[in-house]
Amino acid sequence: MMERIPQQRPLPCFGLEFDLLPDQCQSCLHRAPCSLHSSTRAGRVPLSRASVSIPSPQGDAHVDERNLAASELELYHRAILRRDGPKLDYEGSARLVDTAQVLQVEPGLLILSVLLTHKAMSPDRPFRTEMLFGPWAAKALTAHRSECATRYGSFDAYSLAKITHLSPDHDIVQRLADSENLAARWAIGAALNGTSMTGLYSERELALDPWWLATEPSYKKWVEEDEEAPALEISRHRQRALKLCVKSRGLPAVIKARNTVAKTQLVSQATRLNLDPDKVLVAPIIRRPDRVWRGLAFARATLDAVTVLRDSG
């Protein structure tokens, strides 16, 4: 009688996520059959677990956390106080990052809390970088964090904007979200109708925030290829966006914010199309959200076509 030898049972990820966790995959006994069964799933993750990392038009492959903090201060000061403010040098940025770590918060949220408190208490007085450190900053952060947690259950840029009644015109995150939603819906509709996404810029360019345009790879390419002379208002809007691409120190902070906004919108658009974000497979890191928008549209169209064929049979 043949002896029955027990075999190790494959992990739940068998045939689904091969190659995404190299250490785990390379040491797995079922590595070879898993790679064969994965086929097109290899190197893919569910949309709900993917991250967005839009490349900077300034060509920075990596942004140091200290440089990012200085960028966020410049951006938020101009957006909230409506004027240029003091700049942090590298040493000051390092101190800000250390202070944020002690307070267990992201540097950007610390900056927002202090700036919003300053605007509420002394809007006409100039803002000084020293306000970002010490007991005053900790007190401002604690008050905002407590109110956000009590009223909305979380402490982030969205809840902070709500409790301080920050208008959409000042809230750059909300402006990015509005532009992302407009562009995503347009691109999906264009794909379903078999037309190009470039119509978004020719018809709704003014409706898209300059900061969003500055971080969108497809926009700069479209501008370079556009041969029509734009109207004066559009020309000014376009030049502002292109200038932000090249010269703004605030761009890294905007890209960070847009990465978060883009991920939220991708999940939202998939849900709107009745596609399960936990079943839609994409690359682990999404660098071109516009391509995923079109992919979602094609997936929806394919499922609709399969349904029609099934029902007609």
Residue, then its C-alpha position, 0 to 999 in steps of 0.5 A: m500500500m502506498e504511503r500517504i505523505p501530507q503536503q503543506r497547504p498553499l497560502p490564501c494568496f495562491g494564484l492571486e498575488f505572486d511576485l508582490l511580496p518577494d521575500q514571502c514568494q521566494s521562500c514559498l514551497h508553492r512558488a512555481p505553480c503559483s506563478l503559473h496560476s497567477s497569469t495576468r494577476a501577477g504583479r497586481v493588487p486590488l485597487s483598494r490596496a494600491s497607492v498613487s504616486i504622481p511623478s513631479p514635473q520638476g523631476d524630483a524622484h524623492v522629496d526629503e521630508r524636511n523640504l516637504a515641510a518647507s513647501e507645505l508652509e509656503l503653500y498653506h501660508r499663501a492659501i490661508l493668509r493670502r500673502d507670502g510668508p516667511k520661509l523655513d531654512y533646512e535647519g528650521s524644517a528639521r526642527l519642525v519635523d522633530t516637533a511634529q514627531v513629538l506631537q505625533v502628527e504630520p508636519g502639514l497638519l501642525i502647520l495648518s493648525v497653527l496658521l488657522t489659529h493665527k488667522a482667527m486670533s491675529p489676522d493682521r499681524p505677520f506670521r513668524t516661524e517661531m510660532l510653529f514651535g513650543p507650547w503655543a503650537a502644541k496648544a493650537l494642535t491639541a484644540h483642533r485635534s480634539e474638536c475634529a475627533t469629537r465632531y468627525g471621528s478623525f483629524d485630517a485636512y478635511s475635518l480641520a477645514k470643516i471646523t474652521h469654516l475654511s472656504p473652498d477658495h482657501d482649501i487647496v485640498q478641496r479644490l484638488a478633489d473637485s478638479e479630480n472628480l471633474a476630470a475622472r468623470w470626463a475621462i470615463g465618459a469619453a472612454l465609454n463614448g469612444t472619444s479622447m480625454t483631450g476634450l476635457y482641456s479644450e472645453r473645461e480648462l478654466a474649471l480645473d484648478p491651476w494646482w491640479l493642472a500643474t500636477e497632471p502629466s497629460y496636461k503639459k503634453w496637451v499644451e505642447e501639442d495644442e496649436e490653437a491660440p487661446a483666449l486671454e483668460i485661458s492664456r493667463h490660467r494656462q501660464r499660471a499652471l505651467k509656471l507652478c510646474v517649474k518654479s513653485r516650492g509648494l509643488p511637492a506639498v500639492i503632489k502629496a495632497r493630490n496623491t491622497v485625493a486621486k486614490t480616494q477618487l479612483v475608489s469612488q469612481a470604481t464604486r460609481l461604475n458598480l465595480d468592486p475596488d477589492k476585485v479590480l486589479v491594478a499596479p501596486i503604485i499608480r503613477r497615471p490616474d488618467r489611465v486607470w480612469r479609462g481602464l475602469a470605463f473599459a471594464r464597465a463596458t466589457l461587463d455590460a457587453v457580457t451581460v447583453l450577450r448572456d441575456s440575448g442567449 
